[in-house]
Amino acid sequence: MAETPFFFARQDARLFGVLHAPEGPAKPLAFVTSHPFGEEKLWSHRVFVSLARALAQRGHAVLRFDYTGAGDSSGTTAETSLTSHRADLQAAIETLEQRIPTVQRIGLIGLRLGASVAALLAEAAAESQTSPRLRGAPLVLWDPILDGDAYFQELLRINLSTQLAVYGKVVDNREVLTARIRSGGSVNVDGYEIGRDLLDSCGMSTLLTTETKRHHGPTLVVQIAASQAQKERTELKALAASYSRGTSLRATEQPFWREIKPFYGRAAQLQEMTLQWLDQIESGDTAAPLEAAASGG
């Protein structure tokens, strides 16, 4: 397996990526990963590296990349939006096509907001009949964000928590923070600036509806729960059911996209569950039951 870091362009943006290429000829199915936003990208980094290496060992080429304003890519998060993220992801897909000309299908694997971006792009590609290698390819959504308004409020709550830690009180409440963003300013969330473009693009109360989807590739929607006792998210099951070839599963893992005590080099159950599902898709055995692997960090 070879791992090649490089930069590629999306208009005036300079994006950083790492291509995981298998030994020998790559399989016709390749993957692009879609990381979550802000600090969640940092904490989930090793999980995506582990998955990419496991896929490459199975013969799949995988491109991991940093969205604009994240990691080693150019730009700032203050200028990003769901639209710019979709454009970045589309550029990554086209770059993988150029680097591995033999690829026939390109699947997407995303976490949290990254999963939402992947789903939105797959749906747009199906509607516009663009990106032929994306149409019909596997789509893996790990704990996707469904409600954009609620997610943006979650980001603002992080800022409020920081204010409490620094000043001992909330100096600027959510209304003040939102007004600052709407006037063209930005708000810091764990060291990442969020601006009006992201607010506006997340302003749709529902990012992913349960209406019948146009993407007809096999789709896996995974709820990531810290324990078996955690309540089942029926909205994720409904999302999976909106795809003609949708599967809903549940993995027991700690929220590794946050700062937690155990170090997550890989999300063992989530990774094995995803790989097993992909094996079944490749073999055509879509009716076979999926066995839960042992959880771990």
C-alpha positions, 0 to 999 in steps of 0.5 A: 500500500502506498500513501501519497500526500499532494495538493489539488485545486478547486478554482482558487482553493488549494486543497490537501489530500492523501491518496491511499493506493493498494498494492497491485491494480486497484479495484473498480470501486474507490472511495472519497472520505468526507470529514466533519466540521471544525474540531470534530475533524481533528478528533476523528482524524485517526479513525478515517486514516484507519478506515482508509488503510483497511480499504486500501488493504482490500484493494480499494483506492481511497482519497482523504482530503481536507476541506477549505479552511481545514487541515492543510488546505487553504482558506478559512472556515469563516468563508466556507459553507455547505455549497463550498464543501460540496464543490470541494468534495466534487473536486476531490472526486474528479481528482481521484478519477484523474489519479486512478483512471481505471476507477469505475465507481466512487463511493463516499464515506462521511461523518456528521456534517461531512456525511450530510455534505456527501449525501447532498452531493450524491443527491445533486449528482443523481438529479443532474445526471452528473458525476457518472462514477458517483451515481449508483456507488455506495454511500456511507453516512456515519451519524449524519446531521439532519437538522441544520438549524439545530446543528448551528445552535450546537456550534454557538453553544460551544462558544457560550461554554468557552465564554463561561470558562474564560469570563465566568459568565456569558458575555454575548448570548446566542442572539448577539452572536447570530446578529454579529454573523448576519452583519458580516462578522464571525464567531469563534468556535473551538478556534474555528471562525464561522460566518454568514455563509455557513449560517445561511447554508445551514439555515434550512431546518432540515438538511436531509429529508426523508422524502424518496431519494434519487440516489439509487446506490446502496446507502448505509446510515449508521447511528453511533451510540455510546452505549446500548442503552442510548435511545434509538434515533428513529429519524436516522432509520427513516432517512435510510428508508428513504433510499431505495437500497438503504440500510440502517445500523447502529454502532456502539462507540464513544463520540470520537469526534469530540475530546474524550478520555480514550484515544481512538486510533480506530472505531473498531465496531463502526469500521468492521460494520462498514467493511462487512456491509461493503463486502456484502454489497460487492458480493451482491449478498444484500440480504445477509444479516450483519453481525455486530463486531466488538466495540473498542477505541 
